[in-house]
């Protein structure tokens, strides 16, 4: 029992000794101190993310140890960059990662809700309410919220889909060009759904132009690449291109084992060189005979073959990533082949045009190649304008969130935002609590107050008086009209702010389950690792 301490006492009447065994490096925290530490960790996250929430949320600058910085108000990005050691903090981070993975949006809402649920629970702890009573009350409240979500869900139409995009972009850098981005995102997802059968944000790639402004962004029904064009004279504007996609090198295959070739005469050497050239001509001839005029491959292209292709007006681009090659295949309809000798007309893809432009002269020249106007692309690209690297990265994060939200909205119903649905859920919880005669009712009232943290934070970040607005919203939630908090912190009818149902539902479920899981903890045991 190395590394453990045995402690015992012997009574005078020769009773058996009472022995407790614990690791010598173990520290145990029990009682109210446990809840206080857990709730303090939740409060830290809540206070950290609260100023970033909503259309008037502010940004955080993240400074990394390697000197890189990022400016963002995206909850998932902020949480992902934090260094956390406290076990409760790690639970919060895990919850945020789960929300981001499932929905791509709603991380900040989830963190605020979980923090508020624990803070409200702490107030009841001090009044002597048992943790399991709180858990039971929260579980009943969660069921009431599910029913309210079910009754408030509305079918998605084209206008609400645009509103979902606008809502996801609100409060982000991309909001300044929301009039441009909203139709781009809707068209991108509709194009993918039409040609693939389902809309997914993963089938919309982003390409940074590194020039202009974000208002210069556009949708490309194809793929944009940044690669070096090795021969200056290659065609740079191919119309009605026929595309070949190869997963591998375009060159003579090298020997896998060490071998020696014995050449005894000049004629043998000439024959060897001729055979090598014949093989290269066979490879290039297979491509030429197929009718292709754009070749994309993931490997290296032999320079002699490259020149042979160039002589026949064929543009060849190598060293593509596997994801880039797959996107090119999905956009053009080309089948990915293993060798150039397998090419036939049925395996070719098509696109309206291929355009490339030479990058600035430097040691690392990267040319921009655009594969445009594909007739039935199952992958499309959003060209994101903007010269600033940090700003463009934040725009792309916002666009990705809106793509995830919109792709969910296409498949499911939507719910009103701006704190409206959370206020209505709070009202449903209070009505349900009236049927409870025990202490669970106190927990349910605490759950309702935690839900109202969302509209209250929207008002606070807009510079308004949160208590007054929440009380107004609480009384108006009984009406048939949908009211919420506007961007200037006032109570208004909401008709342009909508969220996918799963973003709200998953956020609520994750926050409540994480909070209830923490409330069940009565000891934190930490030991030094081996």
PyMOL commands that set and color helices and strands:
alter all, ss='L'
color gray80, all
select helices_A, chain A and resi 32-50+75-81+87-103+107-125+131-152+158-169+173-196+201-203+214-216+266-290+303-311+322-332+340-342+345-347+389-411+420-433+440-451+453-461+466-476+501-519
alter helices_A, ss='H'
color red, helices_A
select strands_A, chain A and resi 4-9+18-23+26-30+60-63+69-72+204-208+218-220+223-227+237-246+294-297+315-317+336-337+349-357+367-372+380-384+414-416+483-485+491-493+498-500+523-527
alter strands_A, ss='S'
color yellow, strands_A
deselect
rebuild
show_as cartoon
